[in-house]
């Protein structure tokens, strides 16, 4: 497996393991450890016009780590590793200079940390199986046999390891009428979307195929759609079934009173290569979600976004946006601040400006917007400040909790076809 692919899995799976403790956490501790250090490096990295080696003050580093679930011991050890690897310089006052970091550098560093941590055969098996399942769904029995043979894991241990993966949402499983199949949130994000989508379409009736084509065309033109519009076109049952297998990337933006979703296509990042490796922790989608909220729900006096493409262009060019200060910038971009995608500066009471810290993230978001901005009715919150973003994996796992028997049959049939030849 290439370093960039392994690094992407470590970043994504360490987030799933943040809530795991006890024996289960110890069993996959090197995945969690390497992924957290990679996430620390991703927080620190900058991609700013005319500033190849930006400096970050100690307080910003501490706050970003606290908001991103990176504990003190991982932070301190991570900074030592990054410094020894020549990735950063740490000043006596705790300020950090980041030396020309890119997404690829983050992925490769994460892979290196994992390799140097003496990972167990079980941990290597989890990463390898995740990649195989993303490429093509696998029957659970076959997966247990494969990892048992390849990594010399006894069948009972391989079975319990797979159970741990399912419990921690690293890998998903669907069962119907004796068929038990493994898949994950990246099954439609591996660069073969068109082939896999065709396999799903084959099982649909003429009306459902027509409706799904309509949704795909609108996504192609607009970049994103309000999820209730998609549900209205497809019907609630089909929309839930397709969302459950990861056919769509459905995301949510929430505030204190409600959470509302929008839908994009897993195929949107294909111009950049494999979408999973280019945005493994959904920074670009979080940026798009925040901009969509500002476009559709923020009032004029609060700071509505009227030209998202121009705004993204200004951010990508390295300009600070907000002129003399905009209240909405201080309220709606907290998630992006936590991710260190943007820097928000207070210019006065209730007045804020914003600058993009990761140009490549902005460019990926712009690739989804595609020159028109996200769908006009995406993310319709009630006007309160946007405070939280949930990416496709989190939202899909929540949807799975409500699957009916009919859903399971549809999912198993679709994934079985992909397993056989998709």
C-alpha positions in Angstrom: 0.0 0.0 0.0 1.3 3.5 -0.9 2.2 5.8 2.0 -0.4 8.4 1.0 -3.2 5.8 1.1 -2.0 4.3 4.4 -1.8 7.8 5.9 -5.3 8.7 4.8 -6.7 5.7 6.5 -4.8 6.4 9.7 -6.1 10.0 9.8 -9.7 9.0 9.2 -9.7 6.0 11.5 -8.0 7.7 14.4 -11.0 10.1 14.5 -13.3 7.1 14.9 -11.1 5.8 17.7 -11.1 9.0 19.7 -14.2 7.8 21.6 -12.9 4.3 22.3 -11.2 3.3 25.5 -10.1 0.3 27.5 -8.9 -3.0 25.9 -10.4 -2.0 22.5 -8.4 1.2 22.4 -5.2 -0.7 23.3 -5.7 -3.2 20.6 -5.5 -0.4 17.9 -3.4 2.1 19.8 -0.8 2.6 17.1 -3.5 3.5 14.5 -4.9 6.1 17.0 -1.5 7.4 17.9 -0.1 7.8 14.4 -3.4 9.3 13.2 -3.5 11.9 15.9 0.1 13.0 15.2 -0.9 13.3 11.5 -3.9 15.3 12.5 -1.7 17.5 14.6 0.6 18.1 11.6 -2.5 18.9 9.4 -3.6 21.5 12.0 -0.2 23.1 11.9 0.4 23.0 8.2 -0.3 26.2 6.2 -0.6 26.8 2.5 -0.6 30.6 2.2 0.3 32.8 -0.7 3.6 34.6 -0.2 4.2 32.9 3.1 6.0 29.6 2.7 7.1 29.2 6.3 4.3 30.7 8.5 4.7 30.9 12.3 1.9 29.9 14.8 1.9 31.2 18.3 1.8 28.7 21.3 -1.8 29.7 22.3 -3.2 28.9 18.8 -1.5 25.5 18.8 -2.9 24.6 22.3 -6.4 25.7 21.4 -6.5 23.9 18.1 -5.4 20.7 19.7 -8.0 21.0 22.5 -10.7 21.5 19.9 -9.5 18.6 17.8 -9.2 16.0 20.5 -5.4 15.9 20.6 -4.3 15.3 24.2 -1.2 16.8 25.8 1.0 13.8 25.6 0.3 13.3 21.9 0.8 17.0 21.2 4.1 17.1 23.0 5.4 13.9 21.5 4.0 14.9 18.1 5.9 18.2 18.1 9.1 16.4 19.0 8.6 14.0 16.1 7.8 16.8 13.6 10.8 18.8 14.8 13.2 15.9 14.5 11.9 15.2 11.0 12.6 18.8 10.0 8.9 19.5 9.4 8.7 22.4 12.0 10.9 24.6 14.1 9.8 25.3 17.7 10.9 28.5 19.3 11.8 29.0 23.0 8.4 30.8 23.5 6.5 27.8 22.1 5.8 29.4 18.7 6.0 27.0 15.8 7.3 27.7 12.2 5.9 25.2 9.7 8.3 24.4 6.9 6.4 24.1 3.6 3.8 21.4 4.4 1.3 19.9 2.0 -1.5 17.3 2.3 0.9 14.7 0.8 3.5 15.5 3.4 0.9 15.0 6.1 -0.1 11.6 4.7 3.5 10.4 4.3 4.5 11.6 7.8 1.5 9.8 9.3 2.4 6.6 7.5 6.0 6.9 8.7 5.0 7.4 12.3 2.8 4.3 12.1 5.6 2.2 10.6 8.0 3.3 13.3 5.5 2.5 16.1 5.9 -1.3 15.6 2.3 -1.8 14.6 0.8 -5.3 15.3 -0.3 -7.6 12.6 -3.9 -6.9 13.7 -3.4 -3.1 13.1 -1.9 -3.7 9.7 -4.8 -6.0 8.9 -7.3 -3.3 9.8 -5.7 -0.8 7.4 -5.4 -3.3 4.6 -8.9 -4.6 5.0 -10.3 -1.1 5.0 -8.6 -0.4 1.7 -9.9 -3.6 0.1 -13.4 -3.1 1.3 -13.4 0.4 -0.1 -12.3 -0.9 -3.5 -14.8 -3.8 -3.5 -17.2 -5.0 -0.8 -16.1 -8.4 0.7 -18.1 -11.2 2.3 -17.4 -11.2 6.0 -16.3 -14.9 6.0 -13.9 -14.2 3.2 -12.5 -11.2 5.0 -11.8 -13.2 8.2 -10.1 -15.9 6.2 -8.0 -13.4 4.2 -6.7 -11.4 7.1 -6.2 -14.6 9.1 -4.0 -16.2 6.4 -2.1 -13.0 5.3 -1.4 -11.6 8.8 -1.2 -15.0 10.6 -4.1 -14.1 12.9 -6.0 -17.1 14.5 -9.6 -17.3 13.3 -11.1 -16.4 16.7 -8.9 -13.3 16.9 -9.6 -12.3 13.3 -13.4 -12.6 14.1 -13.1 -10.5 17.2 -11.0 -8.0 15.4 -13.6 -7.6 12.7 -16.2 -7.2 15.5 -14.1 -4.4 17.0 -13.9 -2.7 13.6 -17.7 -2.8 13.3 -18.2 -1.5 16.8 -15.9 1.5 16.3 -17.3 2.2 12.8 -14.0 1.6 11.0 -15.8 -0.9 8.8 -19.5 -1.4 8.2 -21.5 -4.7 7.7 -24.9 -5.4 6.1 -26.7 -8.8 6.3 -29.7 -10.2 4.6 -30.9 -13.8 3.9 -27.6 -15.4 4.9 -25.4 -12.9 3.0 -23.1 -10.9 5.2 -21.0 -8.2 3.4 -18.4 -5.7 4.6 -18.2 -2.2 3.1 -17.3 1.3 4.3 -17.9 5.0 3.8 -15.4 5.1 0.9 -16.9 2.4 -1.2 -18.0 5.0 -3.8 -14.9 7.2 -3.3 -12.1 5.1 -4.8 -12.0 6.6 -8.4 -14.4 4.0 -9.9 -17.6 5.8 -9.1 -19.1 5.5 -12.6 -18.7 1.8 -12.7 -20.1 1.2 -9.3 -22.9 3.6 -9.8 -23.9 1.7 -12.9 -24.2 -1.5 -10.9 -26.6 0.2 -8.5 -28.6 1.7 -11.4 -29.2 -1.7 -12.9 -31.3 -2.8 -10.0 -33.6 0.2 -10.1 -36.9 0.5 -12.0 -37.3 3.0 -14.9 -38.8 5.7 -12.8 -36.2 5.5 -10.1 -33.4 5.5 -12.7 -34.9 8.7 -14.3 -35.2 10.4 -10.9 -31.6 9.4 -9.9 -30.3 10.8 -13.2 -32.1 14.1 -12.5 -30.4 14.3 -9.1 -27.0 13.5 -10.5 -27.4 16.1 -13.2 -28.3 18.8 -10.7 -25.3 17.8 -8.5 -23.1 18.1 -11.6 -24.3 21.6 -12.3 -24.7 23.0 -8.8 -22.2 21.1 -6.7 -24.6 20.4 -3.8 -28.3 20.0 -3.1 -30.5 20.5 0.0 -31.1 16.9 1.2 -34.9 17.4 1.4 -34.9 18.3 -2.3 -33.1 15.0 -3.1 -35.4 13.1 -0.9 -38.4 14.6 -2.6 -37.1 13.6 -6.1 -36.1 10.1 -5.1 -38.6 9.3 -2.4 -37.6 8.8 1.2 -37.0 5.1 0.9 -34.6 5.2 -2.0 -32.8 8.2 -0.6 -32.2 6.5 2.7 -31.0 3.3 0.9 -28.6 5.1 -1.3 -27.3 7.3 1.6 -26.7 4.1 3.7 -24.3 2.5 1.2 -22.4 5.8 0.6 -23.8 6.5 -2.9 -24.0 10.1 -1.9 -21.9 12.3 0.4 -24.5 13.6 2.8 -23.3 16.2 5.3 -24.9 18.2 8.1 -24.4 21.7 9.4 -26.1 22.4 12.8 -26.7 25.1 15.3 -28.3 25.1 18.8 -31.8 24.2 17.5 -31.5 22.0 14.5 -29.3 20.1 12.0 -29.9 20.3 8.3 -28.1 18.4 5.6 -27.0 18.8 2.0 -25.8 16.2 -0.5 -22.8 16.1 -2.8 -21.4 13.4 -5.0 -18.4 11.3 -3.9 -17.2 11.8 -7.5 -16.7 15.6 -7.0 -13.0 15.5 -6.3 -12.0 13.2 -9.1 -10.1 16.0 -10.9 -7.7 15.9 -7.9 -7.2 12.1 -8.0 -8.6 9.8 -5.3 -11.0 11.9 -3.2 -10.3 10.0 0.0 -6.6 10.7 -0.1 -7.0 14.4 -1.1 -9.5 15.2 1.7 -9.3 12.4 4.3 -10.8 14.4 7.1 -13.3 16.5 5.0 -11.7 19.9 5.5 -12.9 21.0 2.0 -16.4 19.8 2.6 -16.5 21.6 6.0 -15.5 24.8 4.1 -18.2 24.3 1.5 -20.8 23.6 4.2 -20.0 26.9 6.0 -20.0 28.9 2.8 -23.3 27.3 1.8 -24.8 28.3 5.1 -23.6 31.9 4.7 -25.1 32.0 1.2 -28.5 30.7 2.1 -29.3 31.8 5.6 -27.2 34.7 6.7 -29.1 38.1 6.4 -27.8 41.2 4.7 -26.9 43.1 7.9 -25.3 40.0 9.4 -23.1 39.4 6.4 -24.7 37.3 3.7 -22.6 35.6 1.0 -23.9 36.7 -2.4 -21.0 35.5 -4.6 -19.5 32.4 -3.1 -17.2 31.8 -6.2 -15.7 35.3 -5.9 -15.3 34.8 -2.1 -13.5 31.5 -2.6 -11.4 33.2 -5.3 -10.4 36.0 -2.9 -9.5 33.5 -0.1 -7.5 31.3 -2.5 -5.6 34.4 -3.7 -4.5 35.0 -0.1 -6.7 38.1 0.5 -8.3 38.8 3.9 -12.1 39.0 3.4 -14.7 41.0 5.4 -13.5 44.5 4.7 -14.1 46.4 7.9 -15.5 43.4 9.7 -18.5 41.1 9.4 -20.4 39.6 12.4 -21.2 36.4 10.6 -17.5 35.6 10.1 -17.1 35.4 13.9 -20.0 33.1 14.3 -20.3 30.7 11.4 -16.7 29.6 10.9 -15.9 28.1 14.3 -15.6 24.6 12.9 -13.1 25.9 10.3 -11.1 27.7 13.0 -10.9 24.5 15.0 -9.6 22.7 11.9 -7.2 25.6 11.2 -8.6 26.0 7.7 -9.2 29.7 8.3 -7.9 32.4 10.7 -10.6 34.7 12.0 -9.5 38.1 13.4 -11.6 40.4 15.5 -11.5 43.9 14.2 -13.9 45.4 16.8 -17.0 44.5 18.8 -19.0 42.1 16.6 -16.7 42.7 13.6 -14.4 40.0 12.1 -12.3 39.3 9.1 -11.1 36.0 7.7 -8.1 34.6 5.9 -7.6 31.1 4.3 -4.8 29.1 5.9 -4.9 26.2 3.5 -5.1 27.2 -0.1 -5.4 23.6 -1.4 -8.6 23.1 0.7 -10.1 26.2 -0.8 -9.3 25.0 -4.3 -11.0 21.6 -3.6 -14.1 23.4 -2.3 -14.1 25.5 -5.4 -14.0 22.4 -7.6 -17.3 21.3 -6.0 -18.9 24.8 -6.4 -18.0 24.6 -10.1 -18.5 28.2 -10.9 -22.1 28.6 -9.7 -22.1 28.2 -6.0 -23.7 25.4 -4.1 -27.4 24.8 -4.5 -29.6 27.7 -3.8 -31.6 25.9 -1.1 -28.8 23.9 0.6 -28.5 24.0 4.3 -31.6 25.9 5.4 -31.1 26.6 9.1 -33.2 28.9 11.1 -30.8 31.8 11.0 -28.8 31.0 14.2 -25.0 30.8 14.0 -23.7 27.6 12.4 -21.7 25.8 15.1 -21.0 22.2 14.0 -20.2 20.2 10.8 -20.6 16.5 10.4 -18.9 14.8 7.5 -20.2 12.0 5.2 -19.0 9.1 7.4 -20.7 10.4 10.6 -23.9 11.2 8.9 -24.0 7.8 7.0 -23.6 5.9 10.3 -26.5 7.8 11.8 -28.7 7.0 8.8 -27.8 3.3 9.2 -29.4 3.3 12.6 -32.8 3.7 10.9 -32.5 1.0 8.2 -35.5 -1.2 7.6 -35.6 -4.8 6.5 -36.2 -3.5 3.0 -33.2 -1.2 3.2 -31.0 -4.1 4.2 -32.2 -6.2 1.3 -31.5 -3.4 -1.1 -28.1 -2.7 0.3 -27.0 -6.3 0.4 -28.1 -6.8 -3.2 -26.3 -3.7 -4.4 -23.1 -4.4 -2.5 -23.2 -8.1 -3.5 -23.2 -7.0 -7.2 -20.2 -4.7 -6.5 -18.5 -7.6 -4.8 -19.1 -9.9 -7.7 -18.0 -7.5 -10.5 -18.3 -3.8 -9.7 
